[in-house]
Amino acid sequence: MDSTTVADLSEDELIASFVPLLPRGRHTLVPTGDDAAVIAAPDGRFCVSTDVLVQDLHFRLEWGDGADVGWRAAAQNLSDVAAMGAEPTSMVVSLVLPPTTSVAWVHDLSRGFAELCGPLGVGVDGGDLSAGTQLVIAVTVHGDLGGRDPVLRSGARPGDVVAHAGVLGHAAAGMALLASGRRGGADDGLIAAFLRPRPALAAGPAAADAGATAMMDVSDGLLRDASRMARRSGVVLDLEPLERSVPGDLERLRDAAARMETDAAGWALTGGEDHGMLATFPVGTALPEPFRPLGTVRAADGDHPAGSVLVGGTPPDVTSMGWDHFRR
């Protein structure tokens, strides 16, 4: 195995070794190599979002390879612009690399970005490199609205249908399995859901075209992100019991949950990083695939103030609403 580390190369040599592995996007006019890339914005507007992955907080080197980390970093950023109703077009990536990082790992990271972004026509069009004591990957992504109005978190109205596209709880189960050292057999699919989530990217623009009133990516758990939407919209989101709304997800999680001595519904309600789309639609709207109804939007009242999330009409019985970077 090649033992070359990034400390064995100059910055220019390292960049020259991995840039050919990165995809050029359909909107890229000037790719990496100059002081800035140039990206076409046919709509005249663009969506932009940024996210950071930190070693041992968001990923662990022993859990997967560099390609898995590149895929995850791309997926969570692509999902953010899709949740606005935009089609992702381009991203820039900045890396903080300890000098002991192998060049092969950086190449694998680049391949992970390319495996997800390339087929979508999304370019990886530049970024920055720095040395540091811990691996950090910072991604900024751009998206084209294609003439659509952006779908905000603040548009949900009483009477709207709450819907979701994607899976719930699979990535949380996969992370729990990895942390416990379990691998193999039936667990591999859930572990893959954590290492390489598959966000419902096409569902974002489809929801915007169908008249979605509010939308967001579910990255920190269904309950926490639903509460953010409810708070921004000044409403209450009342979700159906998961046994009725997402029985397939619960069935997929139950065996692993039993072996881990935990609750499958807890993973589905509070587990993040599946990067599904949570949206609200006017009643009577034909939900675009693969959205499925989860509940309804209610007006806030004295018992349930704006920002509340209910499950079956009552506050959920959970110890945590989901992921929070600063409060555990």
N, C-alpha and C positions, 0 to 999 in steps of 0.2 A: 504494500500500500504506500502511496506517495506520502512522504513525511514533510513535504514543503509547507512552511507556515507563511502567514502574511508578512512576518518580519524578514523573511528571506527575499522578498521582492520590494522594489520601489512602488510607490503609489501608482505611477503610470503603468508599470508592468502588471500590477494586480488588476487595474481597470481594463487594460488591454486583454487580459486573460478571460474576463467574464462577460464583457459587453457583447461579444458576438453570440452569447447564449440567450440574450434578452430579446423579446419580440418588439417589432416596430408596429405601431398601431395604424389603423385605417385613417385616423385624423392627424397623424404625425407628419409635419412638413419639414422640420429640422430636428433630427434625433439627437441623442447624446453625443458629446464631442465638442460642443461650443460652450460659451458661458451660460447659455440657457437654451432649452428646447423651444420650438415653435409648434403649436398645436392649433389646428383649425377649430373654429367655433361656429359652425354653420347657423346655429340658432341665434347667435349674437349674445347669448348668455351662457354661462357654464356653472355647474355645481362643483363645489370643491369641499373635500373633507380630509382630515388627517388623523392618523392613529399611530400608536407606539406599542411595540412588543418588547418586553424586557426579559432577559434570561432569568429563569427560576421564578418569575412571577407569572408570565404568560406562556412560557414553554420551558422544557427541560431537554438538554441535549441527549440524555439517556432514553427519552421516550420515543424519539423519531430521528430522522435524518434532516439534513439541511433542506431538502426538497419539500418535506412536510412543513417546515417552518415557513418557507417561501410561499407555499400554497395558502397556509392559514393567514399570513400577513396580507396577501392579495385578497382573499375571500372577504375578510372583515371590512376592508376598505371599499371594495366593489359593491358590497351590500349597502353601504351607507348612501352612495349616490343613487343606487337603484330605488332605495326607499323614498327618495324625493320624486320619483317618477322619471328619472333620467337614465340614459344608457351610458355606462362607463366607457371612456375613450382613452384615458392616458393616466399614468402615475409616475411619480418620481420617488426614489427610495434612498434614504440616508442610513448608513451603517456605522455603528461604533463597534470596533473589532479589537479584542485583546490580541497582543502580538503573537500569542501561541495558537491562534485560530488557524486551522489548516486551510490551505488554498482550495483543497478538494471540497471542504464544507461550503465555502463561498460559492464555488461552481454549482454545487447541489442546490443551494439557496436560489441561485439564478434560474436553474432549471425548474424549480418549483413555481416561481413566478411565471415562467414561460408556459408551463403545462396548463395553468388556468387562464392566463391572460391571452396567450397566443390565439387559441381558437375563437375567442371573443372579439378579436381585432383591437385589443387594448394594448397600447404601447407602454413599455417601461423605458422612459425617455430621459433618464438622468438621475441626479441625486448628489450625494456627498459621502465621503469617507473620513473617519476619524479613528484614532487609536483610543482605547480606554480600558478600564478594568473589567467591564461586563459587556456582554453582547447586547446591543440595542438595535432594533430595526424600526425606523420611522418612515411611514408611507403617507404620501399626499396623493389623492386621486381626484380626477376631474371627470365630469359627466356632461352629456349633451341632452338638453330637455326636448329637443326635436319639436319645438313649437308648443309643448304642453305647459300648462301652469304647474309650478312646483306644488307637490302635495305636502302640506305641513302637518305637524302634530296637533295643531290648534283648531282643526276644522270639524271635529266630531260633534254631532248634535243629538239631543235626545230623540230616540226612536231609530237611530241608525243601527245597522247590523254590524257587530264586531266580527271580523274574519281574520284568518291566519293562513299563510302559505308557507309550507316547509314542514319540518319536524320539530318536536318539542322534547327536550330532555335527553336526546341521544348523546350530544357532546358532553353534557354533565356526567352521564353514566360512563362514557369513555374515559374521561379524566379521572373519575373515582376508581375505575378498574386499573388504569395505569399507575395511579398513586399506591394502590394496594399490591402491585406487582403481578396482577393477573393478566394473562394473555392466552390467546388460542381459542379455537372452537367458536362457539356462539358469541364470545366476547369481541372477536375481531371486527365485526361490523360496527359496534358501538365505539370501539377505539378509533376506527377509521373516521367516524363522524366527528371526533374531537380533533384528530390530527389533520384531516382534510375535509372540513365542512363544505357542504354544497348549497350555498345560498340560492334561493329562488329568484335569481337576478331578473329574469324576464317577467316575473310577476309584478315588479314595481311599475314599469311603464304600462303594463296591461291594466293594472289597477287604476292608474291615472287616466287612461283612456276610457275606462268603464265608469268614471265619475267618483272615485274614492274621495271622501271628505277629509280624511286624515290618514297618515301612514307613518310608520317608523320601522327600523330594523330592530329585531329582538336580539340584543347582544348580552344583556345583563340579567336575563330571566324574564319570563312572561309577566309575572306580577309587578316587578319593579318597572319594566318598560311600559306596561299598561297604565301604571299609576302616573308615569310621566306624561303620557298622552292625555289621561283624564285631567290632570292638573292644568296642562297647557290649554285644554279645551274648556275647562270650567264645568266638567260633567263627572258622572260616575260610570264606570264600566262594570257591567254585571255579566260575568262569565258563567256559562253552563258548567255543571260538574263535568270533569274531564272524562268520566266513564261514558257520558253521552256524546261529547263533542269530539274527542280524539281517542276512541277505544283502541285503535290500531297502535298508536304510540305507547299507550300503557301496556298493551299486551307484549310489545317488543321489549319493554323495560323490565317486566315483572320478574323474569328468571334471574337477571343480573341483580336486581334489587333484593331478591330473597337471599342470594348468596352473599351479598354485601350487608345484609341485615339492615336495610333501609327501605324507604318508601318510594315506589315508582312515581307516584303522583308528585312527591316533593321534587324529584328531578324535573318533571315536566313543567311544574309551576315556577320553580325558582332557578333552574339551571340555565345558564346562558351559553352563547357561542355556537348555537345552531345557525344563527343569522337568518331566521325566517322573517317574513314580512307580516306585521300586524297592521291592519287597516280597518277603517269604518266606511260603510257604504249606505246610501239612502235605502230605506226599506223598499223592497220590490226589485232592486237591482239584480240582474243576473251576474253572479259572482264569476269572475274570470278564473280559469284553471291556473294554479291548483288551489285557490282559496277555498276554505271551508268555514262555515259559520261557527263562531265560538260563543256568542252572546249578544247582548244589546247595550246600547247607550241609554243611560237614565239621567234625568235631571238631578242635580244635587238637592239635598234637603237637610233638615235639622239633624237627622240621624246619620246621614252619610254626606259629608261635605265634598266639595269638588276635589278631585284627585283620588277619591276612594275607588278601590277595586273590590268587588264582591265575587264570590263563587256560589252560585245557586241562591243568590239573594242575601247572603250573610258574609261577614268578613272571613277571609281564609284563616284556617287554623295552622299557621306556620310560624317557625321561630325566626325566619329570615325572609325578606321579600326578594332576595337575589343578590348578585354581586355588587359590592361597593369597594372601590380601591382603597378607601381610607378608614372605613368602619367595618370591622369584621364581626 
